Amino acid sequence: MIARSIAACAIVAGACVITFAPSASAGRCPAATTGDITEYALSAGADAAYITFGPDNRVWFTDVSRNKIRAADAKGVVTEYALPARSNPLGIAPGLDGRLWFVESGSNRIGAITTRGVISHYDIPTRNSQPFGIALGPDGNVWFTEVTGNKVGAITTAGVITEYALPSPNAQPLGITMGPGGDLWVAESFTSKIARVTTAGAVTELPLPASAGVPIALTIGPDGQVWFTTSRAVAKIDSNGAVTEFPLPPDVGPQGITIGPDFNIWFTESDANKIVRITPAGVVTEFALPNADSLPAGITFVPRFENCGVLDLWFVERAGARLGKVRTVTTR
């Protein structure tokens, strides 16, 4: 099961192990080059922000201002699912129950949607908490951050929510991911710290160097460390809190980040209008988007071989009203 592979990836120390299932279309190898980009137009005014993969081999993403959840198949055919007004969905992640889980920042709820479009809503106990990031936890629950609530929360598949306060006042947590040691790792944007949270709710805050800037989004890396974007760099942090920074040019606007099917790290540079690959050793390769000022945001891999070791990472463009994919070639 895809989601269980991801859970195993996060809790095993050292190398990250992910199983990619070959598709039935395997046959003659197509011509493909790493960095090839394909884009699909969304409906006018779409504000696509965060994206993940589903158990149905579709990518799922949130449309913040239009209050929709959307899903796209491998050919870019999009299906829309409407949410109540002022839901303002942001982060989205797969759960072990086969549903996609998302935060509703406008209505202070956690939502879940089946692959057939059946939606459930769960109220967050803390009022006006402004939920933001969301991720599958190693305990089988889904975990999320509360920007103004200054908490992280866990929700069971039955909809029971438990919240844990962060020690630093006004930490303003954003991204969240599973990481080494079976813990959740959280980007504290205001304090410039990474918080490590056990599934029992114990929090350890790890300060970042002043040079790192504001942490935004995180992912587990192939080296067993947590990689994250900041306002100035892409960086990684190990279990002991040691940080390695890879500086970027000024004003490129790093945003979403994910491990890639090639076992490199991929992230978006929103202001530079690029998709970027960085190896575990820190070698950076940039791929420019075809259209200017697209503002690429969320990015995700799909753990499924398309053909002959050719896979895609999918991303969304907040200003371009487009869904895109960037090709990786893992074998030839």
N, C-alpha and C positions, 0 to 999 in steps of 0.2 A: 504494500500500500504506500502511495507516494508520501502522505503526511507522516507515516511512521518512519520512513527513510529520513525525513527531515529531522524528526525528533532524535533519531539515533545520531545524526550528524552533530547535533548541538551538544549532546551530553558525553560524547566519547572524546577523551583527551587526545591531543595529537591530530592526526590527519582526519579530515572531514570525509565521511563515506556517504555517497549518494548513489543510488541505483537509478540508471536511466534505462527505460524500457524501449526496445526497438519498435518502430511502427510497422504496420503491415505493408507499407508502401516501399519498403527497402527493395532496391533493385539496382539499375544502372546508376552510377554515381553522377549527380549533376555537377555542372561547373559552379563552383562556389568559392568565394574569397571572404576571409574573416573581415568584418567591417562593412560588408554589403548591407545597405539599409533599404527597407521597404516601408512605405507609409500608407495608412488608410484614413480617409477623411471620416470624421464624425459629424453629427448633425451640427448645424450652425449654433454657436454660443456654448458649445460643450466646454466644460471646465474640468477636464480629467486630471486627477492629481496623484492617486496612489493605485498600485496595481499588484496583483499576485496571480498565482496559478490555481486552477481548480482540479478536482478529481475527475472531471469530465473532459480533460484535455482542452479546455478553454482557458483563456486568461480573463480575469475578472478585475474590474477597476471602478473607482468611485468618480462620480460627477458632482462636484461640490455644490455649485450654485444652482444646478438644475435638479438637484435632489433625486438622483438616480443611481442605481447600480447597473453596470453594463458588463456583458460578457461577449467575447469575440472568439471565433473558431480560428483554425490555422490559416484560413483564407481571408481573415479579416472581416467576416460577416458578423455584425454586431446585433445583439439582442438587448433591449432595454427593460429595466424593471423599475417602476416608479416607487418613490418613497413619499411619505407625508411631507407637506410643506415645512420648510425651515429645518429639515433634518440635517442638511449640510454634512454629508458623509465624508470622512477623511480616510484614515488607515483601514486596510482590509487584509485579511489573512485566512488561510484554510484552517479548519478545525479537524480533529480526529473523527468527528461524527459525520463527515461528508458535507457539512455546510460551510459556507463562506461567512466569516464573522467580520463586522465592521463597526466603526464608531460613528455615532451621530452627534457631532459637536454642537449643532444648533438645538437639538431637543434633549440633550443630556441622557442619551441612551446608548446601549450596545445593541446592534442588530445582527441577525443571522438570516441567511437566505439559502434555500436548497438549490440544487442545480436545475430544478424545475420552476424556480421563481417564487416559492412560498416563503414569506418573510415573517420573522418574529422580532419583537422589540422587548428590551429589558431595561427598566429604569435604573440609573445609577443612584445609589443612596445619597451621595453628596450632591447638593444642589449646585447648579451652574459650575460643574467641575471642568468643563471644556475638554472632553476626551480627545485624544489626538492619535497616538500610535497604538498598534495592536499586533500581537504575535502569538503563535502557538507556543505553549509552555511545555517543558519536559514532563510535567505531571499530567498531561492530557487536558488541562484547562487552557483557556485563552486569556492572555494577559494584556493589559492596556495601561496607558498613561493618562493622567489628568493634569492639564497645564495649570489651571487656576485652583484646582482641588489640591495640588501639591501631593499627589498620591499615585501609587500604582494599584491596579485592581486585578483580580482574577475572577473569571466567570466560568462556572461549570456548564456542561452541555444542557443541564436542566435550567440554567438561567440564574443560579445562585451566585451573588457577587460578594466578594470579600475585598476590603480595601486596606492598604497599608500606607501610612504617612511617611514621607521622606524627611530625613533629619534636618536638612537645610531649609530654612524658610524661603518661600517663593523660588523654589528650584526650577520651576517651569519645565517639567520633563516632556520631551518630544518623542524621539524614536525609541523602540524597544526591540530586543531580539533574544533568542536563546543563545547561550554561550557555554564556554567550558565549565565543567564542574556541576552541570545540571542547574545552573542559575539563570536568572533573567538579567540582562544588561540594559541600562537605560541612559539615554543622553539627557543630562540636566543642562538646559540651554542658558539659564541665567547664572548659575554658579560655575559653569565651565568644568563640570565634573562628569564622570561616568559612575553611575550607581550600580552596584552588584546586589541583586535581590534574590534571596533563597525562596524556594516554594513555600516556606513557612513564614515568609514576610520579613526576615531579618535583612537589614540594609547596611551595606558598606559603601561609603562614597570615596571615590578615587579621584583626586584632583588632576587636572591636565596642566601641562606647561602653559605659561602665558602665551607662548608663540602659537599654540594650537588653535586658538579662537573658540568659537561657539560650536559645540557638538550638535549634530542634527539627526542623522540617520545611522543605523548600525546593521551589521550582518555578521554571521559566523564565517570565518575564513577557512581555506583549505589547510592552513597551518595550525588550526585549533585556537587561534586568537580571534578577538573581536575587532573587526575593521569598522571604521566610521568616517563619515564626512564631517567636516567642520566648515566654518565660514572662510577658512584660509587654506585648508589642506585636506588630504586624506591621511588617516593614521590608523594604527592598530595598538591594542592594549592586551597584555598577557594577564594570566591569572593573578599575578602579584602586583598588578597595577603599573608595570613598566610600559611606557608609551614610546612608540617609534613613529615619527612624523615623516611624511613625504610632501614637502611644500609644493604648492601649485602657483601658477602666475596669479597676480592680483585680479580681483573682480571677475572670476570665472563662475562663481556661484555654485559650488558643489551641492548636490541635493541627494537624490535617492542612491542607494547602494545595494549590491547583491553579490553573492558568490555566483560565478558563471559555470556553465557546463564544461568549460575547458579548465576548471580549477584555478582560474584567475579571479580577480575582483573587478567588477564593472560598476561604474557610477555615472551619473549625469552631471554635466556642467550647464546649469540652467542659463546663466548669463552669457557664457561662451558659445552656447548652441551646439554642444558636442556630447557624444557618448564616449566614455573613456574606459580603457582597460589598463589595469595595473597588475603586474605579476607579484607573487609573494616577496620577491626580491626588490620590488619597487620600480621596475621598468614600466614607463607610462607610454601608451599609444592612444592617440586621439582620433576620433572619427567625426567629421563635421556633418551636421544634418543638412539635407538639401535646401530647406527653406529657412530664411533668416528669422530671428526673433521667435522661435517656436517655444522656448522655455521648457525644455524637457525636464520632467520631474521624477515620478516614480519609475522604477525599473525592476524587472523580475526575470528569472529563468524559468523555463518549462522543462521539467525532468523527463524528457521523452525524446528519443532519437527520431529525427525526421527522415534521414536517409544518409547512409554511408558516413556516419560520424559528423554530419552537418546538423547543427542545432541553432536555435534562435533565442535571443533575449528580447523581451518585449518591454516597451516603455510608452509613456503617455506624454503628450505635449499640452501644457496648460494654455498657452497662447495660440498654438497652431490648430486647436480643435482636431488633433490627429492622434491616431494610435500608430506606433511604429514597432518594427523589429529589426534587430541588428544580428547579422549572421556570425556564428563562430564555426570554425572547422577544427574538429578535435583529432580526426584521423583522415588519411587520404589513401 
